[in-house]
Amino acid sequence: MIIRHYEKGDEVQIARLFDSVFHQTMTVEQWRWKYEGQGFLNQKSVVATNEEGGIIGHFGGIPLRMRFKDKVIVGYQGADVMVDEKYRGLPNRRGVYFNICRFFYENLPSFVYGFSNLDHLKLGMLLGFFEKAIAVNDTVIHAAKHAIPLYNLELMGWEDSSINALWNQVSESLGWGIVRDTAFLKWRYGHNPFRSYKLYGLKKRFTKGILGWIVTREGSDDELFIMDMIFRDEHFENLLKKIMSMAYKHGGKKVILWLSGKYYERLRSMGAAFFKRGTYITNCVWVKMCESTEMEQNLYYTMGDTDFL
């Protein structure tokens, strides 16, 4: 068995392995969008190959421009970790899974985080890759009519210049996290080959620019997902009211979103309820870049951080 970094053309076999392991389709084009769509061509994803050169394991590293400890860095989100069923063996330090994870982390001296289910979290903790993780809650707010005529949510394009202006205003106050500028929005949502999204900006009469924005995705008949959002802090509650009013206009849909724990009290005051969803944000501690308690206090995250929503 050989463990190495991705080489051009591997994505053909990686897509086949994805189909075999997860019983879902990820095309070569979708893989390229996810891992190379932002223009980062120095791939850090890892593959394991057997004696014939066939790919039997994969640990994907999605490169993301991030604010981390007051600097803008290229951080990584671990994704699409998979091993061919015939090569899995026992969950110990001699197996393929352990060795592709170790190779990935030890050759990537940058901040790495990811979203995992409970089984993956427990396995990572058992092997020494993870420790305490952030439990993600679905925040649910029910539709309601709010009369705040000074404010409006208006449909926007992914390259609107006011997006970058707002990011420059609020990025420090949000904390650590993805650089949510036009380049990110265009890649993550505008060019997404899996799903369709809409972008709305919060505007106030007689005020220039936008005070916040949200990215939405339709769920089932009674759901509206707020995939992503940033805002000037003093306008957070008014943004929520406009979201609730939008859901009311669309037939009383319930609003579902993710936001960091520091907003929970304010969300609760707006009538929000919180439900565990079995998703955890993991901090790699094999090559530790921060304490997990630091990450919990500082990481700003939304549904848009994931690669599966």
ZINORTA-V983769 format. One line per field, one symbol per residue. psi: psi as a letter, one per 40 degrees, with the letter a starting at -180 (. if undefined). A space follows every 10 residues. Layout:
psi = ???
This chain:
psi = hhhiiiihed dddddddddd defihhiddd dddddeeeeh egheiiihia deeiheihhh hhhhhihhfe ihihiihhif hihhdeedai gaeeiddddd dddddeeggi hhiihiiddd ddddddeedi ahihhhihhh hiiihhgged iihhhiieeh deddddddde ddddaiiihg addddddddd ehediiiihi ihihhehiai eiiihihhba dfihhgdiii ihdeeddddd dddddddddf ffiihhihii deedddddee eiihhhefhh hihhedghei idddddddhh iadediee.
